[in-house]
Amino acid sequence: HRDVTSKNVLVRLEPDPDAAASHATRFRGLLSDFGIARPREDRNGRSMSPLGPKRYRAPEVTQKDLAGCVRYSRKVDVYMFATVLFELVYRRE
């Protein structure tokens, strides 16, 4: 996805089928804004162009290898998601 930010997470309230009470609800997060989402660019599953806001980028997205290329895997989305969780917990944007 490469653009996981707090502005791209939609939250929906829905009934909880696992709860004993019939009126129980739960929140479900949905990822949106696939405007800059791109498929993997090389056969190893690594991308080579940095996207998304700088403050959400994982450290490996800003580092170049010996050939001068930026290479990273889809694990950067996990880093971006952790940044969103940090904002949620500490109520910062």
MODELLER restraints for C-alpha pairs under 7 A, 6 or more apart:
rsr = mdl.restraints
at = mdl.atoms
rsr.add(forms.Gaussian(group=physical.xy_distance, feature=features.Distance(at['CA:1:A'], at['CA:34:A']), mean=6.83, stdev=0.5))
rsr.add(forms.Gaussian(group=physical.xy_distance, feature=features.Distance(at['CA:1:A'], at['CA:37:A']), mean=4.46, stdev=0.5))
rsr.add(forms.Gaussian(group=physical.xy_distance, feature=features.Distance(at['CA:1:A'], at['CA:38:A']), mean=6.61, stdev=0.5))
rsr.add(forms.Gaussian(group=physical.xy_distance, feature=features.Distance(at['CA:1:A'], at['CA:77:A']), mean=6.83, stdev=0.5))
rsr.add(forms.Gaussian(group=physical.xy_distance, feature=features.Distance(at['CA:2:A'], at['CA:37:A']), mean=5.99, stdev=0.5))
rsr.add(forms.Gaussian(group=physical.xy_distance, feature=features.Distance(at['CA:2:A'], at['CA:51:A']), mean=6.18, stdev=0.5))
rsr.add(forms.Gaussian(group=physical.xy_distance, feature=features.Distance(at['CA:2:A'], at['CA:52:A']), mean=6.09, stdev=0.5))
rsr.add(forms.Gaussian(group=physical.xy_distance, feature=features.Distance(at['CA:2:A'], at['CA:77:A']), mean=5.88, stdev=0.5))
rsr.add(forms.Gaussian(group=physical.xy_distance, feature=features.Distance(at['CA:3:A'], at['CA:37:A']), mean=6.96, stdev=0.5))
rsr.add(forms.Gaussian(group=physical.xy_distance, feature=features.Distance(at['CA:3:A'], at['CA:51:A']), mean=6.86, stdev=0.5))
rsr.add(forms.Gaussian(group=physical.xy_distance, feature=features.Distance(at['CA:3:A'], at['CA:52:A']), mean=4.71, stdev=0.5))
rsr.add(forms.Gaussian(group=physical.xy_distance, feature=features.Distance(at['CA:4:A'], at['CA:77:A']), mean=6.45, stdev=0.5))
rsr.add(forms.Gaussian(group=physical.xy_distance, feature=features.Distance(at['CA:4:A'], at['CA:80:A']), mean=5.56, stdev=0.5))
rsr.add(forms.Gaussian(group=physical.xy_distance, feature=features.Distance(at['CA:4:A'], at['CA:81:A']), mean=6.12, stdev=0.5))
rsr.add(forms.Gaussian(group=physical.xy_distance, feature=features.Distance(at['CA:5:A'], at['CA:56:A']), mean=6.98, stdev=0.5))
rsr.add(forms.Gaussian(group=physical.xy_distance, feature=features.Distance(at['CA:5:A'], at['CA:80:A']), mean=6.75, stdev=0.5))
rsr.add(forms.Gaussian(group=physical.xy_distance, feature=features.Distance(at['CA:5:A'], at['CA:84:A']), mean=6.02, stdev=0.5))
rsr.add(forms.Gaussian(group=physical.xy_distance, feature=features.Distance(at['CA:6:A'], at['CA:84:A']), mean=5.38, stdev=0.5))
rsr.add(forms.Gaussian(group=physical.xy_distance, feature=features.Distance(at['CA:8:A'], at['CA:31:A']), mean=5.92, stdev=0.5))
rsr.add(forms.Gaussian(group=physical.xy_distance, feature=features.Distance(at['CA:8:A'], at['CA:32:A']), mean=5.09, stdev=0.5))
rsr.add(forms.Gaussian(group=physical.xy_distance, feature=features.Distance(at['CA:8:A'], at['CA:33:A']), mean=5.85, stdev=0.5))
rsr.add(forms.Gaussian(group=physical.xy_distance, feature=features.Distance(at['CA:9:A'], at['CA:29:A']), mean=6.28, stdev=0.5))
rsr.add(forms.Gaussian(group=physical.xy_distance, feature=features.Distance(at['CA:9:A'], at['CA:30:A']), mean=5.59, stdev=0.5))
rsr.add(forms.Gaussian(group=physical.xy_distance, feature=features.Distance(at['CA:9:A'], at['CA:31:A']), mean=4.79, stdev=0.5))
rsr.add(forms.Gaussian(group=physical.xy_distance, feature=features.Distance(at['CA:9:A'], at['CA:32:A']), mean=6.09, stdev=0.5))
rsr.add(forms.Gaussian(group=physical.xy_distance, feature=features.Distance(at['CA:10:A'], at['CA:29:A']), mean=5.60, stdev=0.5))
rsr.add(forms.Gaussian(group=physical.xy_distance, feature=features.Distance(at['CA:10:A'], at['CA:30:A']), mean=4.96, stdev=0.5))
rsr.add(forms.Gaussian(group=physical.xy_distance, feature=features.Distance(at['CA:10:A'], at['CA:31:A']), mean=6.28, stdev=0.5))
rsr.add(forms.Gaussian(group=physical.xy_distance, feature=features.Distance(at['CA:10:A'], at['CA:32:A']), mean=6.93, stdev=0.5))
rsr.add(forms.Gaussian(group=physical.xy_distance, feature=features.Distance(at['CA:11:A'], at['CA:27:A']), mean=6.38, stdev=0.5))
rsr.add(forms.Gaussian(group=physical.xy_distance, feature=features.Distance(at['CA:11:A'], at['CA:28:A']), mean=5.62, stdev=0.5))
rsr.add(forms.Gaussian(group=physical.xy_distance, feature=features.Distance(at['CA:11:A'], at['CA:29:A']), mean=4.54, stdev=0.5))
rsr.add(forms.Gaussian(group=physical.xy_distance, feature=features.Distance(at['CA:11:A'], at['CA:30:A']), mean=6.21, stdev=0.5))
rsr.add(forms.Gaussian(group=physical.xy_distance, feature=features.Distance(at['CA:12:A'], at['CA:27:A']), mean=5.54, stdev=0.5))
rsr.add(forms.Gaussian(group=physical.xy_distance, feature=features.Distance(at['CA:12:A'], at['CA:28:A']), mean=5.17, stdev=0.5))
rsr.add(forms.Gaussian(group=physical.xy_distance, feature=features.Distance(at['CA:12:A'], at['CA:29:A']), mean=6.38, stdev=0.5))
rsr.add(forms.Gaussian(group=physical.xy_distance, feature=features.Distance(at['CA:13:A'], at['CA:25:A']), mean=6.55, stdev=0.5))
rsr.add(forms.Gaussian(group=physical.xy_distance, feature=features.Distance(at['CA:13:A'], at['CA:26:A']), mean=5.72, stdev=0.5))
rsr.add(forms.Gaussian(group=physical.xy_distance, feature=features.Distance(at['CA:13:A'], at['CA:27:A']), mean=4.64, stdev=0.5))
rsr.add(forms.Gaussian(group=physical.xy_distance, feature=features.Distance(at['CA:13:A'], at['CA:28:A']), mean=6.39, stdev=0.5))
rsr.add(forms.Gaussian(group=physical.xy_distance, feature=features.Distance(at['CA:14:A'], at['CA:25:A']), mean=5.41, stdev=0.5))
rsr.add(forms.Gaussian(group=physical.xy_distance, feature=features.Distance(at['CA:14:A'], at['CA:26:A']), mean=5.58, stdev=0.5))
rsr.add(forms.Gaussian(group=physical.xy_distance, feature=features.Distance(at['CA:14:A'], at['CA:27:A']), mean=6.36, stdev=0.5))
rsr.add(forms.Gaussian(group=physical.xy_distance, feature=features.Distance(at['CA:15:A'], at['CA:24:A']), mean=6.04, stdev=0.5))
rsr.add(forms.Gaussian(group=physical.xy_distance, feature=features.Distance(at['CA:15:A'], at['CA:25:A']), mean=4.25, stdev=0.5))
rsr.add(forms.Gaussian(group=physical.xy_distance, feature=features.Distance(at['CA:15:A'], at['CA:26:A']), mean=6.20, stdev=0.5))
rsr.add(forms.Gaussian(group=physical.xy_distance, feature=features.Distance(at['CA:16:A'], at['CA:24:A']), mean=5.59, stdev=0.5))
rsr.add(forms.Gaussian(group=physical.xy_distance, feature=features.Distance(at['CA:16:A'], at['CA:25:A']), mean=4.70, stdev=0.5))
rsr.add(forms.Gaussian(group=physical.xy_distance, feature=features.Distance(at['CA:16:A'], at['CA:26:A']), mean=5.55, stdev=0.5))
rsr.add(forms.Gaussian(group=physical.xy_distance, feature=features.Distance(at['CA:40:A'], at['CA:46:A']), mean=5.91, stdev=0.5))
rsr.add(forms.Gaussian(group=physical.xy_distance, feature=features.Distance(at['CA:40:A'], at['CA:47:A']), mean=5.55, stdev=0.5))
rsr.add(forms.Gaussian(group=physical.xy_distance, feature=features.Distance(at['CA:41:A'], at['CA:47:A']), mean=5.07, stdev=0.5))
rsr.add(forms.Gaussian(group=physical.xy_distance, feature=features.Distance(at['CA:41:A'], at['CA:48:A']), mean=6.88, stdev=0.5))
rsr.add(forms.Gaussian(group=physical.xy_distance, feature=features.Distance(at['CA:45:A'], at['CA:73:A']), mean=6.06, stdev=0.5))
rsr.add(forms.Gaussian(group=physical.xy_distance, feature=features.Distance(at['CA:46:A'], at['CA:71:A']), mean=5.88, stdev=0.5))
rsr.add(forms.Gaussian(group=physical.xy_distance, feature=features.Distance(at['CA:46:A'], at['CA:72:A']), mean=5.03, stdev=0.5))
rsr.add(forms.Gaussian(group=physical.xy_distance, feature=features.Distance(at['CA:46:A'], at['CA:73:A']), mean=4.44, stdev=0.5))
rsr.add(forms.Gaussian(group=physical.xy_distance, feature=features.Distance(at['CA:47:A'], at['CA:71:A']), mean=5.52, stdev=0.5))
rsr.add(forms.Gaussian(group=physical.xy_distance, feature=features.Distance(at['CA:47:A'], at['CA:72:A']), mean=5.47, stdev=0.5))
rsr.add(forms.Gaussian(group=physical.xy_distance, feature=features.Distance(at['CA:47:A'], at['CA:73:A']), mean=6.18, stdev=0.5))
rsr.add(forms.Gaussian(group=physical.xy_distance, feature=features.Distance(at['CA:48:A'], at['CA:69:A']), mean=6.55, stdev=0.5))
rsr.add(forms.Gaussian(group=physical.xy_distance, feature=features.Distance(at['CA:48:A'], at['CA:70:A']), mean=4.98, stdev=0.5))
rsr.add(forms.Gaussian(group=physical.xy_distance, feature=features.Distance(at['CA:48:A'], at['CA:71:A']), mean=4.70, stdev=0.5))
rsr.add(forms.Gaussian(group=physical.xy_distance, feature=features.Distance(at['CA:48:A'], at['CA:72:A']), mean=6.73, stdev=0.5))
rsr.add(forms.Gaussian(group=physical.xy_distance, feature=features.Distance(at['CA:49:A'], at['CA:70:A']), mean=6.42, stdev=0.5))
rsr.add(forms.Gaussian(group=physical.xy_distance, feature=features.Distance(at['CA:50:A'], at['CA:61:A']), mean=5.86, stdev=0.5))
rsr.add(forms.Gaussian(group=physical.xy_distance, feature=features.Distance(at['CA:56:A'], at['CA:80:A']), mean=5.23, stdev=0.5))
rsr.add(forms.Gaussian(group=physical.xy_distance, feature=features.Distance(at['CA:56:A'], at['CA:83:A']), mean=6.37, stdev=0.5))
rsr.add(forms.Gaussian(group=physical.xy_distance, feature=features.Distance(at['CA:57:A'], at['CA:80:A']), mean=6.36, stdev=0.5))
rsr.add(forms.Gaussian(group=physical.xy_distance, feature=features.Distance(at['CA:58:A'], at['CA:76:A']), mean=5.58, stdev=0.5))
rsr.add(forms.Gaussian(group=physical.xy_distance, feature=features.Distance(at['CA:58:A'], at['CA:79:A']), mean=5.82, stdev=0.5))
rsr.add(forms.Gaussian(group=physical.xy_distance, feature=features.Distance(at['CA:58:A'], at['CA:80:A']), mean=6.90, stdev=0.5))
rsr.add(forms.Gaussian(group=physical.xy_distance, feature=features.Distance(at['CA:60:A'], at['CA:72:A']), mean=6.33, stdev=0.5))
rsr.add(forms.Gaussian(group=physical.xy_distance, feature=features.Distance(at['CA:61:A'], at['CA:70:A']), mean=6.27, stdev=0.5))
rsr.add(forms.Gaussian(group=physical.xy_distance, feature=features.Distance(at['CA:61:A'], at['CA:71:A']), mean=6.94, stdev=0.5))
rsr.add(forms.Gaussian(group=physical.xy_distance, feature=features.Distance(at['CA:61:A'], at['CA:72:A']), mean=6.27, stdev=0.5))
rsr.add(forms.Gaussian(group=physical.xy_distance, feature=features.Distance(at['CA:63:A'], at['CA:70:A']), mean=6.08, stdev=0.5))
rsr.add(forms.Gaussian(group=physical.xy_distance, feature=features.Distance(at['CA:64:A'], at['CA:70:A']), mean=4.56, stdev=0.5))
rsr.add(forms.Gaussian(group=physical.xy_distance, feature=features.Distance(at['CA:87:A'], at['CA:93:A']), mean=5.78, stdev=0.5))
